[in-house]
Amino acid sequence: MLRLLAFAILILTTSVQAHQIAEMTMSLEADGDEFRATIQADAAYMLPEYRGDVDVVAQDLAWLRQQDQEEWQRIRDETVSYLRQCLTIRTPSGEVEWQASFPDFEQEPPIFVNEGIAEMPPMIEVLLRGSFPSETLSIAWDEPFGVVLIVQVGDETIPIVSGYAEPLLHRDGDHAEPVTPSLGGWIRLGFRHIIPDGLDHLLFILGIFLLQPRWKTLVLQSLVFTLAHSLTLGLSAIGWVQLPDYWVELAIAASIAWIGIENLSLKEVGKGRYALITVFGLIHGLGFARMLTPLLPDDRPDALLFGIAGFNIGVELGQVLVLAIAFAIFGWWKEASFNKLSKAGSAVIALAGLGMLATRIIAG
């Protein structure tokens, strides 16, 4: 059983590390009777050999500068191929054709050769243009490794999770304006941050399950965890709470190890357990904020609350789904059998947490 659990955690770990980037950004605007979309793309990720392999090291700007003209051309060709595979722009009348250009390469040498710090990611700019005379412009995004497309349209930030489409611009005559973002986009972003991207949070939730598989108790613990991380996420988003990412990541790893170790001695859920989950929820909220805060406007309270609420709903749905699956598979086991599972699983979670802690300390 211990080997099976360790193997499952290994699979989860590799699934969330199978690419170097978690999101890609785009700005979208109307330009006369056309649309103009500017994408910031990681040049290395645009090459097939740098996608989907856990052993590939993420490259930097120094790597991009070392490429020759032929390799730069291949990067541009592969970028267009990648975007045509993942990105579909359409109106109610049908799919919209677009053409790509690369502003960085319009001067000799390319702009990135003389600008930027060598250790930065190897970002290049891609400009897409197409006809947009009327109606509503939508983007469908289907990325093979789950990278999220973050679209900025005027003052609106709209996340598009892989496999979904979002309306972005609406034109009525000469006037074009952003479409109000849907709550669904933020919910899907929060859900994805748990499944499949949130291995550390998944381990914490499974640690909660392994102590006492009673449905009402599990849901209550999940809600306490969500309320706690919602508080620090909100406070961090408005700038009232700020802690260095390094220490937050260490604390999250320590919380996973702690919950696994505590399971080995604790017999049932009590007030102390709820207090512990509250503290750890506050810590995990700071981890969520590290990803979400850059996407939220700091000068629009309505959009800020909208994004935080949707994201938290998605996180809670992801947590409940994890608990429901675990309960459906293991909740009916006899007490003696489940106790063995609990000890073995908690030991694996504790070791995984300690491993994350050591890795993050070494990474500095």
N, C-alpha and C positions, 0 to 999 in steps of 0.2 A: 504493500500500500504506500509506504514512504517513497519508494522508487517511482511509483505511478504519479504521485503528487509532484515530486521533483521534476519529472518529465513534463507534466502539464505546465508548471511554472516556467520551465525552459522554453516551451513552445510559445507561451504568452510573451515572454521577454523578447524572443526573436521577432515576433510579429509586430511589436511596437518599435523595433529598431531597424526595420527593413528599408528605411529611407533616411536621408539626412535632414530633410526639412519637414515641417508640420503644416506650413501654410505658404501661400503665394498671394501677393497683393496686386490689385489692379485699381486704377482710377478710371472712371468712365464719365464722359460728358458729350453733349450734343455740340456739333460744329457745323453750323449751317444746316443743310439737309443731310448731313452725315453724322455718324457717331465716331468718337475717338476714344480708344481704350489704351492706356499705358500700363504695361505689366513689368514688374520687377522680377526677373527670373534668375535663379541660381544656375550659372553657366555649366557647372559640372553635372548638376542634376538633369540638365537637358540631354546629356549623353546617356544612352541606354545602359552602358556598362557601369554607371554610377547609381543606378536605381535598383532597388529590390535585393541588394546583397548586403548582409549584415557585416561583412568583413571589409567593405569598402570604406576608406577613410575620407571624410568630408574634405574638399579642397578649399583653398583660399585664393585671394586675389593674386598673390605671387605666382601660383600655378597658372592662372589665366594669362598672365603677362608672359610666361615662358612659352606659350604655344606659338606656333608659326601661322602664317597666313592661311595655309591649307587647313589647319586644325580649327582656326577661327571660323572659316567658311563651313566646316562640318558642324560646329556648334550652332551656327545660324540655321543651317538646313535641318538639323535635328530638333531645334527649338520650334520651327514651323510645323514639323511633323508631329511633335508632341502636342502642340496646341490644337492642331486639327483633330487629333485623336481625342483630346479631353474636353475641348471647348466648343460649344454650339451656340451661336447667337441667332435669335429668331424673333419674329413678330407673329401675331395671329395669322398673317398671310403666308407664313412659311419661313424657311431658313434663310438667313441673311449671309451673303458672301462677304468675306473680308480679306484684306491684303495686309501683309506684315512688312515692317521696315525696322531697321536697327540704328537709332540715332548715335549710339556709341561708336559705330564704325563709319560714320559719315565724314570723319576727318582722319588724317594720317599723321602719326599713329593713332589708333583708337583712343578715345577719351580715358578709358580705365588704365592705360599705360602710365599716364602722368598724374592721375587723380586717385585719391584713396590710399588707405594704409594697407600694406602688403598682407597683414594678418586678417583683414576683413573677408567676408564671404565673397565669392567671385560673381557679383551681381552684374547683369546687363539689362538694358532697357529694351523692351519690345513695344513697338507702336502698331496698333491694329486700327484700320479704317474701313468703313463700309457705309452703304447707303441707309439712311434712316429718315424717310420723308414724313412718316406719320405713324400712328398706332403706338403700341407698347412694346418696348424692347426688353427681351428676357435673355438670360444666359443659363444654359444647362452645363453642368460641370460633372465629368465622369473621369476621375483620376485613379489609375490602377492601384496606387498605394495609399489612398485615403487623404492626400494633401488637401487642405481646405483652401478655397479661394475666398479672399477677403476683398470685397469690392467697395471702393469709396465713390459715392455719387453725390456731389455737392456736400452737404453737411451730414449725409446719411452713410453709415457703415453697415454693409449687408454681408453676412457670412454665408457662403454657399458650400455645404457639405457635399462630398462626392456622391453622385447618384441622384442629385436633386437639381431643380431649376428655380430661379427667382426672377420676378419682374423687377426691372431696375429703372428704366426711363419711360416716361410717357410724353408723347408729342401731340399737341393740338394746334395745328396751323404752324405759326412761326415760333410758338412757345413750347419749350421742353422743360420738364421738371422731374426730380427724383420721385420714384414710387415709395410710399411709406413702407419701411421694412416689415416683413411678417414676423410674428412671434415664433413661428415654426423654425425659422432659420437659427435663431438663438437657442431654441430647445434642442435642435439637432446638434448644434455645436457643443452644448453641455453634455448631451448623451454620448457623443463621440469622445469627449474628454474622459469618460469612464470606460466605454466599450468602443473601440479596442485600445485606445491610446493611454488609458490610465492604469498601468500595471500596479503602481504603488498604491493607488486608491482601491483597486480591486483586491489586493492582498489585505488591506486594512478591513474592507467589508467582509471578506471571507474569514478573517480572524474573528470578527464579531459573530458570524454564523456558527463557527466551530465550538464556541463555548456552550451555547444553549439553543438548539434549533426549535424554538417556539415562535410561531408566526407573529403573534401580537408583540412579543418582546423584540423580535428582530425589526419589525417596522418602526416601533417606537425608538429604538436605538438609531436606526437610519435617519429618522426625522430629527433627532437630537443632533446628530452629526451634521445634517444639512443646515439646520438653523444656526449652528455654531460657525460653519464655514461661510454661510451667507453673510453673517455679521462682519467677519474680517474681510471678506471679499468686497463688501460694500464700503467699509471704512477705508480700505486700501485704494479702491477705485476713486474715491473723492479726495484722496491724499492725506487722510488723517492718520493712517498707520502705514509706516514704511519700514521694512526690515531688509537687510541684504539677502539676495537670492541664495547665496552660499549657505547661510545659517538656516534659512527656511528649508532648503533641500535636505540638510543634515537632520533637522528636526523631524521631517516627514519620514525619512528612513528610520530614525530612532523610534518613531511611533509604531511603525510596522513591527520592528523587532520586539518592542515592549509588549504589544498586544499578543504576539505569539508566545512570548515567555510567560506572561501573566496567565494565559489559558492553561498552561501546564500545572498551575497550582490552584487556580480559582475554581470553585465548584458551581456557582450560579451567578446570574446577573443581579447585582444589588445597586445601592445608591452610589457606591464608590466607582462602579463600572460606568454609570451614566456621567459622573463627574469627569472621569478619565476621557470618555468619548467627547465630552464637551471641549476639554482642553485640546485634544488632538484635532477636533474639528476646526477650532480656531487656527491651528497651525496649518492644516490642509487648505483652509480658505486663502491663506497668503500664497500658497502654491498655485491655486486656481487664479488668483489675481495676477500673478506674473504673466500668465498667458492672455487673460481677458482684458486687463486694464488698458493695454495699448490700443485696443479696438473700440474703446468707449469714449465718447466725447466728454470732456470735463466742463464744458460750458452749456450743456443742455440737460438739465435734470430729468426731463421726460424721457429722452433717449437713453440716458444712463440707467434709470430704473427699469426701463423696458428691456434693455439688454441683460442686466443682472437678473431680473425675474425670469426671463426665458432660459438663460443659462442654468440657473439653479433648478428650474423645473426639469430640464434635461438631465442634470446630474442626478436628481432624485429618482427619475425614471430609470436611469441606468443602474443605480444602486438597488432599487427594488427588483429589477429584472435579474440581477446577479443573485440576490437572495432567493428569488422565486425559483430559479434554476437549481441552485444548491439545495433548496428545501425539497423540490420535486425529486431530486436524485437521491438525497441522503436523509431527508426528514423522517421517513418512515422506518428507518433502520431500528433494530432493537437497541436498547440502551447500551448493552455491553459492546456491541459491534460499533456503535457510534462513538463510544468513549475511546476505542482504539483509533478510529479515524481522527477524532479530535486531537489526541496526543500526537499522532504522526503528522497531521496537517499543520498543527500549531508549531511543531518543531521545524517543519519546512519553512513556514512563514517567518519564524524567528530568524532562521539562518539566512533567508532571502533578505530580510531587513538589515541584518548585520552585514551581509555582502554589499548591499546598496550603500550602507553607511561607510564602509571601508573604501569602496570605489569613489564615492563623492569626496571623502577626505583626501585621498590620493590625488584626485583630479584637481583639487584645490579650488 
